[in-house]
Amino acid sequence: PQDYSLWNKLGATQANSARSGDAMGAYQRALDLKPNYVRAWCNMGIGFANQGRYEESVGYYVRALSLNPQAESAWGYLRISLGCCGRIELMEAVDNKDLETLQTHFPL
């Protein structure tokens, strides 16, 4: 289907069934169809984090936040992933919602 939201829902269903790898493909398809879909950017980050790939997840949260800085859940996920990958020095940028600094460290 050509409906980005259906691809995102498929990804969420797969992720909830412990199939994070499959979910990533569905989220990517949603992004292919709608590149500014904030929820899919966040879900990609969550998918990477669920696989223990925290450093990779950060860029997806930063991208989601660049599209919608008011996405409070993404700020929380970002903080968790930064802590898990040992990037404590960037916590101040998260606290200050300094997307420019974060984008410099994690361009996507």
LINJO-V947377 format. One record per residue. N is the residue number from 1. RES is the residue in three letters. PSI is psi in radians with two decimals (none if undefined). NEAR is the number of other C-alpha atoms within 12 Angstrom. Layout:
N/RES/PSI/NEAR, N/RES/PSI/NEAR
This chain:
1/PRO/2.77/12, 2/GLN/0.31/14, 3/ASP/1.91/18, 4/TYR/-0.63/25, 5/SER/-0.57/25, 6/LEU/-0.69/20, 7/TRP/-0.71/30, 8/ASN/-0.73/36, 9/LYS/-0.69/24, 10/LEU/-0.80/28, 11/GLY/-0.76/35, 12/ALA/-0.71/30, 13/THR/-0.77/21, 14/GLN/-0.74/22, 15/ALA/-0.69/27, 16/ASN/-0.25/18, 17/SER/0.37/13, 18/ALA/0.62/16, 19/ARG/1.02/20, 20/SER/-0.66/28, 21/GLY/-0.78/25, 22/ASP/-0.66/25, 23/ALA/-0.65/32, 24/MET/-0.69/36, 25/GLY/-0.70/26, 26/ALA/-0.74/34, 27/TYR/-0.71/41, 28/GLN/-0.68/32, 29/ARG/-0.69/28, 30/ALA/-0.73/33, 31/LEU/-0.58/31, 32/ASP/-0.66/20, 33/LEU/-0.58/20, 34/LYS/1.54/21, 35/PRO/-0.34/19, 36/ASN/0.42/21, 37/TYR/1.72/30, 38/VAL/-0.78/32, 39/ARG/-0.71/34, 40/ALA/-0.64/40, 41/TRP/-0.77/42, 42/CYS/-0.76/42, 43/ASN/-0.62/43, 44/MET/-0.77/43, 45/GLY/-0.77/43, 46/ILE/-0.72/39, 47/GLY/-0.78/39, 48/PHE/-0.74/32, 49/ALA/-0.70/32, 50/ASN/-0.41/26, 51/GLN/0.10/22, 52/GLY/0.23/19, 53/ARG/1.11/22, 54/TYR/-0.73/29, 55/GLU/-0.71/31, 56/GLU/-0.59/30, 57/SER/-0.56/37, 58/VAL/-0.80/45, 59/GLY/-0.61/36, 60/TYR/-0.67/42, 61/TYR/-0.73/47, 62/VAL/-0.72/45, 63/ARG/-0.77/38, 64/ALA/-0.76/38, 65/LEU/-0.51/36, 66/SER/-0.49/29, 67/LEU/-0.55/21, 68/ASN/1.56/22, 69/PRO/-0.22/21, 70/GLN/0.00/16, 71/ALA/1.48/22, 72/GLU/-0.64/21, 73/SER/-0.64/22, 74/ALA/-0.65/35, 75/TRP/-0.71/34, 76/GLY/-0.80/24, 77/TYR/-0.70/34, 78/LEU/-0.81/44, 79/ARG/-0.79/35, 80/ILE/-0.83/28, 81/SER/-0.69/35, 82/LEU/-0.73/34, 83/GLY/-0.72/22, 84/CYS/-0.49/21, 85/CYS/0.17/21, 86/GLY/0.35/15, 87/ARG/0.94/22, 88/ILE/-0.52/17, 89/GLU/-0.26/16, 90/LEU/0.01/28, 91/MET/-0.59/25, 92/GLU/-0.68/17, 93/ALA/-0.65/23, 94/VAL/-0.81/32, 95/ASP/-0.65/18, 96/ASN/0.01/15, 97/LYS/0.80/26, 98/ASP/1.46/20, 99/LEU/-0.56/31, 100/GLU/-0.80/19, 101/THR/-0.79/20, 102/LEU/-0.69/33, 103/GLN/-0.54/23, 104/THR/-0.69/15, 105/HIS/-0.50/21, 106/PHE/1.20/24, 107/PRO/2.51/20, 108/LEU/none/19
